[in-house]
């Protein structure tokens, strides 16, 4: 949640230090890989519920905020364009294409992960058979998906095909790990987890310093995720914090995009310095959704509004 919000706090027209841009850009891969691995870890419940029932729930959970948040993010940009005397493109055909091609024609390209995860959920029976079967089949499947993500192939952005190529391997890895072990128990010793974490941070630093190194995100991400899995069986006194955010992280980073979008538009209209806009996007992007979730816990909204907010 924190990585997603931090990565998205860079406004358009950024003119700050190049090292900071590299750092924020480098956060993207570990954040998204972690998101899809976590999604795969908990996708195994489809076996108990049945695929059709699970898919129906996932559609409501993922696509309701996708449509609603997209439209909420369109409003301030459309209004700003009118104030500046521009004629923004707005038609039913353009809106339909925006939802089908979030990175190409999308209103809010940051939300592409929702339809991508929906498509992965539709592939669950086939993925489950491949990554949760025999060991040789499981390893071959994961190796093939990893090779696909590394291939310099540029599929179209329509239906998130480019993103599926990049992140399907992490979803499949999470699905396999969730099937073969209890994630509530440590995967490794603390010493090995620490070593993996240090190795991951080293590779992450190498990616920031030399972004042309295409393989550096993989050891960084894998080391960090293994360290997190190793620590999953230990509370380290964080039970209260975990309980406070349980069930809210999805809503916080989805709603943060609306807040960050509004702050970015207002910053552009006021011609604020990029640093002020970026700090506002970071601070308000976290604070406003957290306050909303705290308020909603005391004053529950109707279910349709909860779904629209990602709750």
N, C-alpha and C positions, 0 to 999 in steps of 0.2 A: 504494500500500500504506500509506504513512504517513498520507495524508489520510483513508483509511477508518478506520484505527485511532484517529486523533485525533478524528474526528467522533463515534465511538461511545464515547468515554470520559466522557460526561456521565451520571451516575447518575440514576435516578428520584428525584424529590423535590429536584432541584437548586434551591438557594436563593442562588446566587452572583450576581456582577455581571451585569446584563442585557447589557452590551456583549460579555462573554465568550460568553454564550449566542448572541448574534447572530453572532459570529465563527464559532463551531463549526457553527451551522446553515448559515451561508453557505458553508462548506467542502463541503457535501454535493453541490451541483450540479457544480462543477468536478471533484470526485473521481469522480462517477458518469459524467459526460460523458467524462472521460479514460479510464475503464475500458471503456466501450462503444466509443469510437473505437479504442482499442488492440485490442479484440476483433475489430472489423471489419477492421482492418488485416491481421490474420493469419488471417482466415476464408477467404481466397482459396485455401488449400490444398485445399478441398473439390473444386476442379476437377480436381486431379491424382488424388485418392483415389477420387472418385466420391461422390455425395451420400449413398447408403445407408451406405457404409463410414464416411464422415466423421461421419454422424449417430449411428451406433452408438458410435463413440469419444467423441463429445461427450456422449452420454447417460451413459456410464460416468464420464467426467471431471467432469461437472457435477452429476448427480443423486445419485451415490453419496455425496459429502460433504453434499449438501443433506439427505438423509434421516438420515445418521449424525450430523451436527453438530446438527440439530434435536433429535434424541433425547437427545444429550449435554447440550444446553442445557435440556431439560425436567427432567432429573434433579435438579439443585440447587433449582430453583424448586418442584418437587413436594415435595422433602424439607423445604424451608423452610416451605411451607404446612402440612405435617403437624405440624411442630414448633410452629407458631403456633396449632394447633387448628382450622385451616380444612379444608374438604373440597374439594380441587381437582377440577375436572372432568376426567375421563379415561375415554374410551371409544373404541372403534374408529371410530365415526362421526365423533367430534370430531377424532380424529387425521387421518382422511382429509380432512376439510374444512380442517384446519390446513395440510396440505401443498398443497391446491389454492388456498387463499386466505391466503397468508402474511401479508399486511398487514391482513386483516380478522379472521381467527380464528387467525392463526399463533402457533406456539410461539415462534419466533424471527423477528420481522419483518425483522431486518437481512439475512436470507438470501434475500430475494425476488429478488435479481439473478440467482441461479442458474437458477430456472425461466424467468425472463424471457429470459435469454440462450439457454436451450434452445429456446424458442419462436422466437427470432430465427434460430437455426440451422436450424430447420425451414422458415423462409421464404427461405432463401438462394437457391434457384434463381430465384424471382420477383424478389427484390431485385437479384440479380446482373444479370438481364436489363434491369432498369430503370436502375440506377445505373452500369452498366459498358457501356452501349450508346452510342448517339449522344449528342453533347454536349447537344443541346437536351432530349432525354429525361432525361438525367442531371440537368441543372439543374432541370428542371420537377419531377422526383421529389423532389429534396432540398428545394426550395422548398415543395412540398406537405407534406412531413413536418415541416418547420420550422413551417409555419402550423398544422398539426395539434397540435404540441406547445404552441403558444402559445394555442390556442383555450381559452376557459374552459369546457371540457367535463369532466364528472366521470363517467367510465365506472366500472363496478363494479371492485372490487379482485380479484374472482375471476379466476384465471388471469393475474394481473398485468397486466390490460388498462390500468389507469391508468399503470403504469410503462412499458408498451410505447408508449403515446401520447407520453410525455415523452422517451424515450431512443432510440427507433428511428432518429431522424434522425442521431444521432452514430454508431451502428453502420453505417448506410448510408454516411455520409461516410467513415468509415474504410475500408469496403469499396471505395469509389470511388477513394480516394487510393492504397490498396494495389494496385489494378489498373493505375493510370495512371502510377505512378512507383516508383522504387526507394527505399524509405524509409531505406536505409542511406546515402543521399547527401543533403546539405543541401538543404532546400527554398528557403531564403532566405539572404541574407547575414547575417552576425552583427549588423551594425548594424540592419537591419530587424527581425531577431528580437528584439533588445533593445527597439526601439521598440514592437513589438507586446506584448512582455511588460510593459512599463511601462504601456501603455494598458490591458492586461488587469487589472493590479493596481489601477489607478485606478478602473476600473469595479467591481472586486471590493470596494474600500473604500467605494464609493458604495452597494453593496448592503448592506454591514454597517451603514453609517450610516442608510440609508433603505431598510429591507427591503420597503417597500410599492412600490418601483420594480420592476415585474415583468420588464423587459427587461435590467436590469443584469447578470444572470448570463451572458447570451449573449456580449457582447463580451469579458467577462472570461475566459470559458472558451475562446472561439475564439482570442483573442490568446495566451493561455497555451499552448494546444495547438499553434498554429502555431509559436510559439517553440520548443517541444519538438521538433517535427518538423524545424525548421531546424537544431537542435543534434544531431539523430540521427546525422548523418554525422561528428561530431567526438567524440573520446573525452575530451578535456580531462583526461587522466590518470586517468580513472575506470574503466579496464579491469578492475583488480583487484576493485573494488567490484561492478561489473556481473557479473563471473564468480562472485563469492561468492553473489549473490542470484539468479542465473539459474535458472529452474525452481522457485524457492521462494516467490516473492512471493504467488502464489495461496494456497498452504498457510498462509503466515504470517497473512494477513488473515482467512482462514476460521477457523483455529485461535484467532486472537486473540479472536474473538467468544465462544468457549467460556470462555476465561480471564477476559475482561471480565465475562461473565455471572456466573461464580462469585464474582469479587471483589465485584460489585455486590450479590449475594445475601448474602454474608458481611458486607458493610458495613451492609446493612439490619438483619441479625440483631443485630449488635453496636452498632447505632445510632451508627456512626462519622460524623463531620462529612463533608459532601459533598466538601470539598476533598481529604481523605485518601483517600476512596473513589475520586475521580476520578484522583488521582495513581497510585493502585494499579492502576486499570484501564488507564491509559496505559503505565506502566512494565512491569507484568507482562504486559499484552496484547501488547507487543512482545518482551520478553525471553524469555518462556516458549516461544513458537513458534519463535523464532530458535534457542534452545538445542536444542529438539526436532529441528529440521531439521539442525543441525550433528551431533547424535548419530546421526540416521538416516542421514546420509551415510557414517558409519563402520560402522553396523550396519543394513544395509538390511532393511526390513520386507517381509513377503510382499505381493504385488501388491494383494490386496483391501484390506489395511490402508493401503497407500500411497494408493489411490484414496479411501478414506474420509477420509484426512487432507488430501486435495487435492494430493498429490504425484504 
